[in-house]
Structure formats: C-alpha cells, structure tokens
Amino acid sequence: MSKFVKQLLTDSIAKRLDGVQYLMLVGLTGIDANKNKNLRADLAAKGIHLMVIKNSLARRATEGTVLAAGFGTMTGTYAVTWGASDVVTLAKELVKLTKDKNLQGFEIRGAVLEGEALRAEQAVEVSKWPTREEQIALVLGQILGVGAKLSGQFISFSGKIASQIKQLTDKEASGKESGDSVPGA
C-alpha cells in the first residue's frame, strides 16, 4: 500500500473516531459474513458502531488522542466498537453478544476508557457498573429521599401537636358539658 493511500485511510479513520472518548476492542474470529452483517445491523440499531481496523493504521489515526492508549500494545486482529449512550451500556451489549451461541468467536479483547487501556477482564467488569440512567436514578433517589424523610418528620410532628391540641379541646369541651368546674377556679 502506498504512503498516499495509507494517509487517506488514516485520515478517514481519524475522522470517524473524532470525538470518541471510549471504545471497546472485540474479536470477530470465526464469524461468517452473514452473521457479521446481522451483527453490524443489530449494533447499528442500538447506536453502536463496529469497524475492523488494521493495528498500524489505528495507531496512526489515534495518535495524540485519548484513544491512543488502546492501540499501543494490541496485537492480532480485532474490531473497534463505540457508541451507545455510555461505555457501560456499550459493555453490557457486548457482554450479551459474547454469550450468544450464534456468535461463537465474538469476544471482548479490551477497552479504552478515559485515556487508559483496559484488559479484557477489566472491560467485562465495566458491564457490571450502573448505566448513566441508573446512576441518575440513584442520585435522584438519594436527593428526594432526604426531602421525603424530612417532610415526613414535619408532618408527623405537626400531626402529634394537632392531635394533642384536639385532645385538650375535647377534654375541655366535655368538662363544660358535664358542668364540671375547672379545678382551682
């Protein structure tokens, strides 16, 4: 391949990966063309991109970016995946695919997260983290939980006071009806 063609490919890859902050590296060994096409269509429907890329071109295209760490030590053939709403959602989808019996040969080989290369085991661990939506729900639950507890305490306290006032007025009203005099009066 000529230097000109390599530079065109490098520029094209760099353009596709521009703005990507995380990605997962997967192996597609042994997956036939039809399954590969279906896999790509399923991933695209979920907003996930998959690109098979040559190691040396990937290194050149990501040079000086946060993704460069992932391509420094990788050897062998692999594909790059990115997209979804966050890295956890991406990892969860890819872990599901590794368990699919129709996709034997699909495996997670690593990841790049916040400029750091992760091994395959670490990349699989990312799938066990809460997703962005789950994290937002947890934070909102914690914020609203404090407010709900506080308002519950105010309501119960004011309810106790209102109950005691009602008891006193009922006691006083029943005392006047029976003609009892108030002691000490």
C-alpha positions as CSV (number, residue, x, y, z in Angstrom):
1,M,0.0,0.0,0.0
2,S,1.4,3.4,-0.9
3,K,2.0,6.1,1.6
4,F,-0.7,8.2,-0.1
5,V,-3.3,5.5,0.3
6,K,-2.2,4.9,3.9
7,Q,-2.5,8.6,4.7
8,L,-6.0,8.7,3.2
9,L,-7.1,5.7,5.2
10,T,-5.5,7.1,8.4
11,D,-7.3,10.4,7.9
12,S,-10.6,8.6,7.2
13,I,-10.3,6.6,10.4
14,A,-9.3,9.6,12.5
15,K,-12.3,11.4,11.1
16,R,-14.7,8.6,12.1
17,L,-13.1,8.4,15.6
18,D,-13.1,12.1,16.1
19,G,-14.8,13.0,19.4
20,V,-14.9,9.4,20.6
21,Q,-13.9,9.2,24.3
22,Y,-14.2,5.4,24.9
23,L,-14.3,2.3,22.9
24,M,-14.2,-1.5,23.3
25,L,-12.0,-3.8,21.3
26,V,-13.6,-7.1,20.2
27,G,-12.6,-10.2,18.3
28,L,-14.7,-11.5,15.4
29,T,-12.7,-14.6,14.6
30,G,-14.7,-17.4,13.0
31,I,-17.9,-15.3,12.4
32,D,-19.1,-15.8,8.8
33,A,-20.2,-13.0,6.5
34,N,-24.0,-13.4,7.1
35,K,-23.6,-13.4,10.9
36,N,-21.2,-10.4,10.6
37,K,-23.8,-8.5,8.6
38,N,-26.6,-9.3,11.0
39,L,-24.3,-8.4,14.0
40,R,-23.5,-5.0,12.4
41,A,-27.1,-4.3,11.7
42,D,-28.1,-5.2,15.3
43,L,-25.4,-3.0,16.7
44,A,-26.2,-0.1,14.4
45,A,-29.9,-0.3,15.5
46,K,-28.6,0.3,19.1
47,G,-26.4,3.2,18.1
48,I,-23.2,1.2,18.3
49,H,-20.5,1.4,15.6
50,L,-18.2,-1.5,14.7
51,M,-15.1,-1.1,12.5
52,V,-12.4,-3.6,11.7
53,I,-9.2,-1.8,11.6
54,K,-5.5,-2.6,10.9
55,N,-3.3,-2.1,14.1
56,S,-0.8,0.2,12.4
57,L,-3.5,2.4,10.9
58,A,-5.3,2.6,14.2
59,R,-2.1,3.7,16.0
60,R,-1.5,6.4,13.4
61,A,-5.2,7.6,13.4
62,T,-5.4,7.9,17.2
63,E,-2.0,9.4,17.8
64,G,-2.3,12.3,20.2
65,T,-5.9,11.4,21.3
66,V,-7.3,9.7,24.4
67,L,-7.8,6.5,22.4
68,A,-4.1,6.1,21.6
69,A,-3.5,4.1,24.8
70,G,-5.7,1.2,23.4
71,F,-3.7,0.7,20.3
72,G,-0.1,0.7,21.7
73,T,0.0,-2.9,22.9
74,M,-2.8,-4.6,20.9
75,T,-1.7,-7.4,18.7
76,G,-3.7,-9.7,16.4
77,T,-6.9,-9.0,14.7
78,Y,-9.8,-7.1,16.3
79,A,-12.6,-4.7,15.7
80,V,-13.3,-1.4,17.3
81,T,-16.7,-0.7,18.8
82,W,-18.0,2.6,20.2
83,G,-21.3,4.4,20.7
84,A,-24.4,3.7,22.8
85,S,-25.4,6.2,25.5
86,D,-22.3,5.5,27.6
87,V,-19.5,3.0,28.0
88,V,-21.4,0.9,30.5
89,T,-24.3,0.4,28.1
90,L,-21.8,-0.5,25.3
91,A,-20.1,-3.0,27.6
92,K,-23.4,-4.6,28.6
93,E,-24.5,-5.0,25.0
94,L,-21.1,-6.6,24.0
95,V,-21.1,-9.0,27.0
96,K,-24.6,-10.1,25.9
97,L,-23.2,-10.9,22.5
98,T,-20.3,-12.9,23.9
99,K,-23.0,-15.2,25.4
100,D,-24.9,-15.6,22.1
101,K,-24.4,-19.2,20.8
102,N,-24.8,-18.0,17.2
103,L,-21.8,-15.7,17.6
104,Q,-19.1,-18.1,18.7
105,G,-15.8,-16.4,18.2
106,F,-17.1,-13.0,19.3
107,E,-15.0,-11.9,22.3
108,I,-14.1,-8.8,24.2
109,R,-10.4,-8.2,24.0
110,G,-10.0,-4.9,25.8
111,A,-11.2,-1.3,26.0
112,V,-10.1,2.3,26.2
113,L,-11.7,4.4,28.9
114,E,-10.6,7.9,29.9
115,G,-7.2,7.5,28.1
116,E,-6.4,4.2,29.8
117,A,-6.2,0.8,28.2
118,L,-8.2,-1.9,29.9
119,R,-7.6,-5.7,29.6
120,A,-10.4,-8.0,28.6
121,E,-11.3,-8.9,32.2
122,Q,-11.5,-5.2,33.2
123,A,-13.6,-4.4,30.2
124,V,-16.1,-7.1,31.2
125,E,-16.2,-5.6,34.7
126,V,-17.3,-2.3,33.2
127,S,-20.5,-4.0,32.2
128,K,-21.4,-4.6,35.9
129,W,-21.3,-0.9,36.7
130,P,-24.6,1.1,36.7
131,T,-25.5,2.8,33.5
132,R,-25.9,6.5,33.2
133,E,-29.6,6.3,33.6
134,E,-29.3,4.1,36.7
135,Q,-26.7,6.5,38.2
136,I,-29.1,9.4,37.7
137,A,-31.9,7.4,39.3
138,L,-29.7,6.6,42.3
139,V,-28.7,10.2,42.8
140,L,-32.3,11.5,42.4
141,G,-33.5,8.8,44.9
142,Q,-30.9,10.0,47.4
143,I,-31.8,13.6,46.9
144,L,-35.6,13.0,47.1
145,G,-35.2,10.5,49.9
146,V,-33.9,13.2,52.2
147,G,-36.7,15.6,51.3
148,A,-39.3,12.9,51.8
149,K,-37.9,11.9,55.1
150,L,-37.7,15.5,56.3
151,S,-41.3,16.3,55.2
152,G,-42.5,13.1,56.8
153,Q,-40.9,14.1,60.1
154,F,-42.6,17.6,59.8
155,I,-45.9,16.0,59.0
156,S,-45.7,13.5,61.9
157,F,-44.6,16.2,64.3
158,S,-47.3,18.6,63.4
159,G,-49.8,15.7,63.4
160,K,-48.8,14.9,67.0
161,I,-49.2,18.6,68.1
162,A,-52.6,18.8,66.3
163,S,-53.7,15.6,68.0
164,Q,-52.7,16.9,71.4
165,I,-54.5,20.2,70.9
166,K,-57.6,18.3,69.7
167,Q,-57.5,16.1,72.9
168,L,-57.2,19.2,75.1
169,T,-60.1,20.9,73.4
170,D,-62.2,17.7,73.5
171,K,-61.4,17.4,77.2
172,E,-62.2,21.0,77.9
173,A,-65.4,20.8,75.9
174,S,-66.5,17.6,77.7
175,G,-65.8,19.2,81.0
176,K,-68.0,22.2,80.3
177,E,-70.9,20.0,79.0
178,S,-71.0,17.9,82.2
179,G,-70.9,21.0,84.3
180,D,-67.6,20.2,85.9
181,S,-65.7,23.1,87.1
182,V,-62.1,23.6,86.4
183,P,-60.1,22.8,89.5
184,G,-58.6,25.8,91.2
185,A,-61.2,28.1,89.8
